[in-house]
Amino acid sequence: MHKKRKIPFILMLLFSVVAILSTVGCSSQSSSESDETKSASTKTDSKTADSEYPIKIKHALGETVIESKPKRVVTIQWGNQDVALALGVVPVGFSAANFGVQDDSGLLPWTAEKLEELNEKNPNVFQDTDGLDFEAISDANPDVILAAYSGITQEDYDILSEIAPVVAYPNAPWATTWREQIELNAKGMGMKEEGEQLIKDTEDMIQEKLSKYPQIKGKKVVWVNFSAKDLSKLHIYTPNDARGAFLRELGMEYPESVTEQIKDPNSYSLELSAENVEALYDADLIVGYGNDALYKAVKADPLLGKIPAVKEGSVALIDSESPIVAAGTPTPLSINYTIDDYLELIGEAIDKKDK
């Protein structure tokens, strides 16, 4: 049994009400026109008929069983709301973005744009960047909770499962690719085939954009985060991370000198001492977060400045003021919104090495 003693008494009452309602049936009408609009803004057809239920989804934290097509969708943590929105579903609640947001809305520009397109002017955004707001999630009265790209713990999952079925990540926290995010979340919404079409459309768009940047294909790349405050350590996103996986999808590969440093095959990140910077010598391109001032500091460093890609200027640093800063972790909406700028940034950096 999971621990429940940390949950407020009022929340336990809410859990009980939700449990009773779920036994009565999920087919009751929404209490308001707004809720009905959010829950019914899906493209339903015979493919998602109740005869295909129950749906069973295996993931890293267990197996989720969804008895009937969800009408009220909640998403938590990073980017899962974008999958629902891309499929025409406005979640009845979703987590605020905690990185790259330029105002207090909790919305990244591609999410805000899609909400406007779907005529949702007042989304229910959970201000939960310091931890899951279980009470707010329960108040949204979801039929399913989507968390395919997240870092929820087993305890989080157990608590959330008392509210509604939860779709968690497939293998490890924060190691879900954009495809897996769509596959799992779409299946959780009873929209498996629509999700497959979304994947195909996104793949086709990526390939069409890539055709303009032939210099990218085959290059060796590493996503490295430098810190001007401490250049003695490097933080690397592995190919398991969505950022690293997307770079590989663009036709690049991590050098073996980096991948052999990864001890945990499920880890999304790697810490490397600057004394072992030779591992980066085989990289044609370095991608990371930062600006020109950081690049100058790295280039002036006696160890990091020896990295060939750094010396040649083949470094694509993503400034915090750019929308791309949050698009390194891709979703179907963010890819479409930022792909041109992202490929231009990478292409220009590679061109510096090729000169």
C-alpha positions in Angstrom: 0.0 0.0 0.0 1.2 3.5 -0.7 1.4 6.1 2.0 -1.5 8.5 2.2 -0.9 10.2 5.5 0.5 13.3 3.9 -2.7 14.1 1.9 -5.1 16.6 3.5 -8.3 15.2 4.9 -10.4 17.3 2.4 -8.4 15.8 -0.5 -9.2 12.3 0.8 -12.9 13.2 0.8 -12.5 14.3 -2.8 -10.8 11.0 -3.7 -13.8 9.2 -2.2 -16.3 11.2 -4.2 -14.3 10.6 -7.4 -14.2 6.9 -6.7 -18.0 6.8 -6.2 -18.6 8.8 -9.4 -16.4 6.4 -11.4 -18.4 3.4 -10.3 -21.6 5.1 -11.3 -20.2 5.6 -14.8 -18.2 8.1 -16.8 -21.0 8.7 -19.3 -22.8 11.4 -17.3 -23.1 14.8 -18.8 -20.7 17.6 -17.9 -22.0 20.1 -15.4 -21.3 23.1 -17.6 -21.1 24.0 -21.2 -17.5 25.0 -20.8 -16.5 21.6 -19.4 -18.5 19.9 -22.2 -16.6 22.0 -24.8 -13.3 21.0 -23.3 -14.1 17.3 -23.1 -15.9 16.9 -26.3 -13.5 18.8 -28.6 -12.1 15.5 -29.9 -12.4 13.9 -33.3 -14.5 10.9 -32.4 -15.5 8.1 -34.7 -16.0 4.4 -34.9 -12.3 3.7 -34.3 -12.7 4.8 -30.6 -16.0 3.1 -29.9 -16.5 1.6 -26.4 -16.3 -1.9 -27.9 -12.5 -1.5 -28.0 -12.2 -1.0 -24.3 -10.8 -1.7 -21.8 -7.5 -0.3 -23.0 -4.4 -1.5 -21.1 -1.2 0.5 -21.2 2.0 -0.9 -19.7 4.6 1.6 -18.5 7.5 1.9 -16.0 5.3 2.3 -13.0 2.8 -0.5 -13.7 -0.1 -1.1 -16.0 -3.0 1.3 -16.5 -6.5 0.1 -17.4 -8.9 2.6 -19.0 -12.4 1.2 -19.0 -14.1 3.7 -21.4 -13.2 6.6 -23.6 -12.1 9.5 -21.4 -14.1 12.7 -21.7 -12.1 14.8 -19.2 -8.4 14.8 -19.8 -5.8 16.2 -17.4 -2.1 16.4 -18.2 0.8 17.0 -15.8 4.4 18.1 -16.0 6.2 18.8 -19.3 4.5 19.0 -22.7 1.8 16.4 -22.4 -0.9 19.0 -22.9 0.6 19.7 -26.3 -0.2 16.2 -27.5 -3.8 16.5 -26.4 -4.1 20.0 -28.0 -2.5 18.8 -31.2 -5.3 16.1 -31.4 -8.0 18.7 -30.9 -8.6 18.0 -27.1 -8.4 20.9 -24.6 -7.4 19.4 -21.2 -9.6 20.3 -18.3 -6.4 21.0 -16.4 -2.7 20.9 -17.2 0.7 21.9 -15.6 2.3 25.2 -16.1 5.5 25.2 -18.2 8.4 25.7 -15.8 11.1 26.7 -18.3 11.2 29.2 -21.1 8.0 31.1 -20.3 8.3 34.8 -20.7 5.3 35.8 -18.5 3.2 34.5 -15.6 0.7 32.6 -17.8 2.6 29.3 -17.5 2.0 28.9 -21.3 4.7 28.5 -24.0 3.9 30.3 -27.2 2.9 27.2 -29.2 0.6 26.0 -26.4 -1.0 29.5 -26.2 -1.4 29.6 -30.0 -3.2 26.2 -30.1 -5.5 27.1 -27.2 -6.5 30.3 -29.1 -7.1 28.2 -32.2 -9.4 25.9 -30.2 -11.2 28.9 -28.7 -10.1 28.2 -25.1 -9.7 31.6 -23.5 -9.4 30.5 -19.8 -7.4 27.3 -19.5 -7.1 25.6 -16.1 -3.4 25.8 -15.6 -1.9 24.1 -12.5 0.7 26.3 -10.8 2.6 23.3 -9.7 6.2 24.0 -10.7 7.3 23.3 -7.1 5.5 20.0 -6.9 2.3 18.3 -8.1 -0.9 20.0 -6.9 -2.9 16.8 -6.1 -5.9 18.8 -4.9 -6.1 20.9 -8.1 -5.8 17.8 -10.2 -8.6 16.1 -8.2 -10.8 19.2 -8.5 -10.5 19.0 -12.3 -12.4 15.6 -12.0 -10.4 13.9 -14.8 -11.2 10.6 -16.5 -7.5 10.1 -17.3 -4.2 11.8 -16.3 -1.5 11.9 -19.0 2.1 11.9 -17.8 4.0 10.1 -20.6 6.8 12.7 -20.4 7.3 13.3 -16.7 9.4 12.5 -13.7 6.6 11.3 -11.4 7.7 8.8 -8.7 5.9 5.6 -7.7 4.3 7.4 -4.8 3.1 10.2 -7.1 1.7 7.6 -9.4 -0.1 5.7 -6.6 -1.7 8.9 -5.3 -2.7 10.1 -8.8 -4.2 6.7 -9.5 -6.7 7.2 -6.7 -8.0 10.2 -8.8 -8.0 8.6 -12.3 -6.1 6.2 -14.4 -2.5 7.5 -15.1 -0.4 7.1 -18.2 3.2 7.2 -17.1 6.5 7.1 -19.0 7.6 3.9 -20.8 11.0 3.2 -19.3 12.5 6.0 -17.1 11.8 9.5 -15.9 12.3 12.3 -18.4 13.5 9.8 -21.1 10.4 9.8 -23.3 10.8 10.7 -27.0 8.2 12.9 -28.7 6.9 9.8 -30.6 6.5 7.8 -27.4 4.8 10.8 -25.8 2.2 10.9 -28.6 1.8 7.1 -28.7 1.1 6.8 -25.0 -1.0 9.9 -24.5 -3.0 9.3 -27.6 -3.7 5.7 -26.6 -4.7 7.0 -23.1 -7.3 9.3 -24.7 -8.6 6.5 -26.9 -7.2 8.1 -30.0 -4.5 5.6 -31.0 -5.0 6.0 -34.8 -5.2 9.8 -34.6 -1.9 9.7 -32.7 -0.3 7.6 -35.4 -1.4 10.1 -38.0 0.0 12.9 -35.9 3.4 11.1 -35.8 3.4 10.6 -39.5 2.5 14.2 -40.3 5.2 15.5 -37.9 7.8 13.1 -39.4 6.9 14.3 -42.9 7.2 17.9 -41.9 10.6 17.3 -40.2 12.0 15.6 -43.3 10.7 18.4 -45.6 12.5 21.0 -43.4 15.7 18.9 -43.2 16.0 18.7 -46.9 17.2 22.4 -46.8 20.1 21.5 -44.5 22.0 18.6 -46.0 25.2 19.6 -44.1 23.5 18.3 -40.9 23.4 14.6 -41.8 26.0 12.4 -40.4 27.6 15.0 -38.1 28.6 14.0 -34.5 26.9 16.1 -31.9 26.7 16.4 -28.1 24.2 18.4 -26.0 26.4 20.1 -23.4 25.4 22.5 -20.7 28.3 24.8 -19.6 28.1 27.0 -16.5 30.1 30.2 -16.4 30.1 30.0 -12.6 31.8 26.6 -12.7 33.6 25.4 -15.8 35.1 22.5 -14.0 32.0 20.4 -14.6 30.0 19.6 -17.7 26.3 18.5 -17.8 25.5 16.4 -20.8 22.1 15.2 -22.0 22.4 11.6 -23.2 20.8 10.2 -26.3 18.1 8.9 -24.0 17.0 12.4 -23.2 14.3 13.8 -25.6 16.8 16.6 -26.6 19.5 14.2 -27.5 17.1 11.8 -29.2 15.8 14.7 -31.4 19.3 15.6 -32.5 19.8 12.0 -33.6 16.5 12.2 -35.5 17.8 15.2 -37.3 20.5 12.9 -38.8 23.3 13.4 -36.2 24.9 10.9 -33.8 26.6 11.1 -30.5 30.3 10.2 -30.7 31.3 6.9 -29.1 33.8 8.8 -26.8 30.7 10.2 -25.1 28.3 7.2 -25.1 31.0 5.0 -23.5 30.9 7.3 -20.5 27.2 6.5 -19.8 27.0 3.9 -17.1 23.2 3.8 -16.6 21.6 2.9 -20.0 18.3 4.6 -18.8 19.9 7.8 -17.6 19.0 11.0 -19.4 22.0 13.0 -18.2 25.7 12.6 -17.5 28.1 14.7 -15.4 31.6 15.0 -16.8 34.7 16.6 -15.3 36.5 19.2 -17.5 39.6 17.1 -16.9 37.9 14.5 -19.2 37.0 17.0 -21.9 38.8 14.8 -24.5 35.5 12.9 -24.7 34.1 15.9 -26.6 37.0 16.1 -29.1 35.2 14.0 -31.7 32.1 16.2 -31.7 31.5 18.2 -34.9 28.9 20.2 -33.1 28.0 21.1 -29.6 24.5 22.2 -28.7 23.5 23.7 -25.3 21.8 26.5 -23.4 23.6 29.8 -23.2 24.6 33.0 -25.0 27.7 34.7 -26.6 29.1 35.6 -23.2 29.1 32.0 -22.1 30.7 30.9 -25.4 33.5 33.4 -24.9 34.1 32.1 -21.3 34.2 28.5 -22.6 36.5 29.4 -25.4 38.9 31.2 -23.0 39.0 28.3 -20.6 42.4 26.4 -20.8 40.7 23.0 -20.9 37.3 23.6 -22.6 38.9 25.9 -25.1 40.8 23.0 -26.6 37.6 21.3 -27.8 37.8 21.4 -31.6 34.1 22.4 -32.0 34.6 25.3 -29.5 37.8 26.5 -31.2 36.1 26.5 -34.7 32.9 28.1 -33.4 30.7 25.0 -34.2 28.6 25.6 -31.1 24.9 26.2 -31.2 23.9 27.9 -27.9 20.2 28.5 -27.3 19.6 31.8 -25.5 17.0 31.9 -22.7 15.2 34.7 -24.6 14.5 32.5 -27.6 11.4 30.2 -27.9 13.8 27.5 -28.9 15.0 27.3 -25.3 12.0 25.2 -24.4 11.8 23.4 -27.7 14.9 21.3 -27.2 12.5 19.0 -25.4 10.2 18.5 -28.3 6.4 18.1 -28.5 4.3 18.0 -31.7 3.4 21.7 -31.2 6.9 22.9 -30.3 8.5 21.1 -33.3 6.2 22.8 -35.7 6.6 26.2 -34.1 10.4 26.2 -33.8 11.8 23.8 -36.4 12.9 26.5 -38.9 14.8 28.5 -36.3 16.3 25.4 -34.7 17.6 24.0 -38.0 19.0 27.4 -39.0 20.9 27.7 -35.7 22.4 24.2 -36.1 23.1 24.6 -39.8 25.0 27.9 -39.2 27.1 26.3 -36.5 28.0 23.3 -38.6 28.9 25.6 -41.5 31.6 27.3 -39.3 33.3 23.9 -38.9 33.0 23.0 -42.6 34.8 26.2 -43.7 
